[in-house]
Amino acid sequence: MTRVLLLDVVGLTSRALAQMPRLRALAAGGASASLGTVLPAVTCSVQSTMLTGLAPAQHGIVGNGWYHRDIGEVNLWRQHNALVEGEKVWETARRREPGFTTANVCWWYAMGATTDLTVTPRPVYHADGRKSPDCYTRPPELHDRLTGELGGFPLFTYWGPTASIASTRWIVEATRSVLRTESSDLVMAYLPHLDYDLQRFGPDSPEADRAAAELDAVLAPLLDDAIAAGATVVAVAEYGIAPADRPVDVNRALRRAGLLEVHEQQGRELLDPMTSRAFAVADHQVAHVYVRDPADVPRVRDVLSLLEGVDEVLGRAEQARFGLDHQRSGELVLVAEPGAWFTYYYWLDDQRAPDFARGVEIHRKPGYDPAELFFDPADPSAKVRAAMGLVRKKLGLRYAMNVVPLDPSHVRGTHGRLPTSADDTPLIICSDAALPFWGDAPELVPAASVRELVLEAAGVPEPAAAP
């Protein structure tokens, strides 16, 4: 068997690669191609397709989150691997080659996974409501070794207005440590850095170019370690990030049509999914629209078809065309026009927005919020108050990071729909061009084929059929 390093370089496109000399050299000495992503082109869905070889309709990960009809709640960014249906690539490898071992450093759905080694961000949720940065590891003793070597996991640079290269650097160094000290046959690492400035400033901005160069410099030692160890490197991207300039308030449209309901607490409005006739779970350029009564579907479709920025409204039959017709999907799925993306906002007056709307609250918001990448430009005290909040945290006091803008117009990059140009098409790179996979690979390699490439690179391909 051959060791494999599987890197998820979020947002990697030919445009980003032009600023990444070390990764570009790996591609030049090996093989590379465009990657055919899936709808929705978002982290959880695409990663699950890569690891299972299945479409969202089969593995069930229809987005970064969805509405759980059985409990009446919207949940995004859950971590339990049991949510992903289907055999994962390392399970297939282990079935074919008993003793095959895998280490997962920060790929999603890590909790409860059957990998042999796991590292994933996992905050400490204190009884008084505070949240402190930390990570979960398996085996447990790996936690103290990694944090002793690298310091604690830098959660506040992993997402939010202070997101930076620091979190990706920690992940890279943790992966290097695993490569050095463990004998895992497959090592997986998730590198999110390009998600930040490409969404903040756009993929064609000077900031995007600097982010790509910064990531390449941090990544280079890991690539050198892997090649020195005789490992095959496979680098993939889930999606490319495209320019964005049009936020689309889908839930506000449903509310104005009398289809979405809220309830109030202390003068603030909260989405009431259990009583709403229709509401949307917004996820970048895709939104799952849940319609309580099937008789309302035609009316909801009519309302949303007229909404500026909506490109397609997919019913169950149309969803099947994209492999998205799973029971977790909405009765309707919206796809945004190029340049547009969906907000989760449902309130009509910012004074009545929920308290979490101005914070980084990925688990409480009923949809994705890229405005979390910004300090509110309209609030000159936002950065000072954020710093004071961190001081309060270090003192063990409760704090609120209410610094996120309610104006979504600052966002300049997005993803989720299928790519419309080469500039926003993700890439796949492999250090070994001699693998048979590349002899038969199409010009656009399907995301579902990544598992086949990994198994072949590791030396555990599909057994030959009996004569």
Rosetta blueprint (number, residue, H / E / L):
1 M L
2 T L
3 R L
4 V E
5 L E
6 L E
7 L E
8 D E
9 V E
10 V L
11 G L
12 L L
13 T L
14 S H
15 R H
16 A H
17 L H
18 A L
19 Q L
20 M L
21 P H
22 R H
23 L H
24 R H
25 A H
26 L H
27 A H
28 A H
29 G H
30 G L
31 A E
32 S E
33 A E
34 S E
35 L E
36 G E
37 T L
38 V L
39 L L
40 P L
41 A L
42 V L
43 T H
44 C H
45 S H
46 V H
47 Q H
48 S H
49 T H
50 M H
51 L H
52 T H
53 G L
54 L L
55 A L
56 P H
57 A H
58 Q H
59 H H
60 G L
61 I L
62 V L
63 G L
64 N L
65 G E
66 W E
67 Y E
68 H E
69 R L
70 D L
71 I L
72 G L
73 E E
74 V E
75 N E
76 L E
77 W L
78 R L
79 Q L
80 H E
81 N H
82 A H
83 L H
84 V L
85 E L
86 G L
87 E L
88 K L
89 V H
90 W H
91 E H
92 T H
93 A H
94 R H
95 R H
96 R H
97 E L
98 P L
99 G L
100 F L
101 T L
102 T E
103 A E
104 N E
105 V E
106 C L
107 W L
108 W L
109 Y L
110 A L
111 M E
112 G L
113 A L
114 T L
115 T L
116 D L
117 L E
118 T E
119 V E
120 T E
121 P E
122 R L
123 P L
124 V E
125 Y E
126 H L
127 A L
128 D L
129 G L
130 R L
131 K E
132 S E
133 P L
134 D L
135 C E
136 Y E
137 T E
138 R E
139 P L
140 P L
141 E H
142 L H
143 H H
144 D H
145 R H
146 L H
147 T H
148 G H
149 E H
150 L H
151 G L
152 G L
153 F L
154 P L
155 L H
156 F H
157 T H
158 Y L
159 W L
160 G L
161 P L
162 T L
163 A L
164 S L
165 I H
166 A H
167 S H
168 T H
169 R H
170 W H
171 I H
172 V H
173 E H
174 A H
175 T H
176 R H
177 S H
178 V H
179 L H
180 R H
181 T H
182 E L
183 S L
184 S L
185 D L
186 L E
187 V E
188 M E
189 A E
190 Y E
191 L E
192 P L
193 H L
194 L H
195 D H
196 Y H
197 D H
198 L H
199 Q H
200 R H
201 F H
202 G L
203 P L
204 D L
205 S L
206 P H
207 E H
208 A H
209 D H
210 R H
211 A H
212 A H
213 A H
214 E H
215 L H
216 D H
217 A H
218 V H
219 L H
220 A H
221 P H
222 L H
223 L H
224 D H
225 D H
226 A H
227 I H
228 A H
229 A L
230 G L
231 A L
232 T E
233 V E
234 V E
235 A E
236 V E
237 A L
238 E L
239 Y L
240 G L
241 I L
242 A E
243 P E
244 A L
245 D L
246 R E
247 P E
248 V E
249 D L
250 V H
251 N H
252 R H
253 A H
254 L H
255 R H
256 R H
257 A L
258 G L
259 L L
260 L L
261 E L
262 V E
263 H E
264 E E
265 Q E
266 Q L
267 G L
268 R E
269 E E
270 L E
271 L E
272 D L
273 P L
274 M L
275 T L
276 S L
277 R L
278 A E
279 F E
280 A E
281 V E
282 A E
283 D E
284 H L
285 Q L
286 V E
287 A E
288 H E
289 V E
290 Y E
291 V E
292 R L
293 D L
294 P H
295 A H
296 D H
297 V H
298 P H
299 R H
300 V H
301 R H
302 D H
303 V H
304 L H
305 S H
306 L L
307 L L
308 E L
309 G L
310 V E
311 D E
312 E E
313 V E
314 L E
315 G L
316 R H
317 A H
318 E H
319 Q H
320 A H
321 R H
322 F L
323 G L
324 L L
325 D L
326 H L
327 Q L
328 R L
329 S L
330 G L
331 E L
332 L E
333 V E
334 L E
335 V E
336 A E
337 E L
338 P L
339 G L
340 A E
341 W E
342 F E
343 T L
344 Y L
345 Y L
346 Y L
347 W L
348 L L
349 D L
350 D H
351 Q H
352 R H
353 A L
354 P L
355 D H
356 F H
357 A H
358 R H
359 G L
360 V L
361 E L
362 I L
363 H L
364 R L
365 K L
366 P L
367 G E
368 Y L
369 D L
370 P H
371 A H
372 E H
373 L H
374 F L
375 F L
376 D L
377 P L
378 A L
379 D L
380 P L
381 S L
382 A H
383 K H
384 V H
385 R H
386 A H
387 A H
388 M H
389 G H
390 L H
391 V H
392 R H
393 K H
394 K H
395 L L
396 G L
397 L L
398 R L
399 Y L
400 A L
401 M L
402 N L
403 V L
404 V L
405 P L
406 L L
407 D L
408 P H
409 S H
410 H H
411 V L
412 R L
413 G E
414 T E
415 H L
416 G L
417 R L
418 L L
419 P L
420 T L
421 S L
422 A H
423 D H
424 D H
425 T L
426 P L
427 L E
428 I E
429 I E
430 C E
431 S L
432 D L
433 A L
434 A L
435 L L
436 P H
437 F H
438 W H
439 G H
440 D H
441 A L
442 P L
443 E L
444 L E
445 V E
446 P E
447 A H
448 A H
449 S H
450 V H
451 R H
452 E H
453 L H
454 V H
455 L H
456 E H
457 A H
458 A H
459 G L
460 V L
461 P L
462 E L
463 P L
464 A L
465 A L
466 A L
467 P L
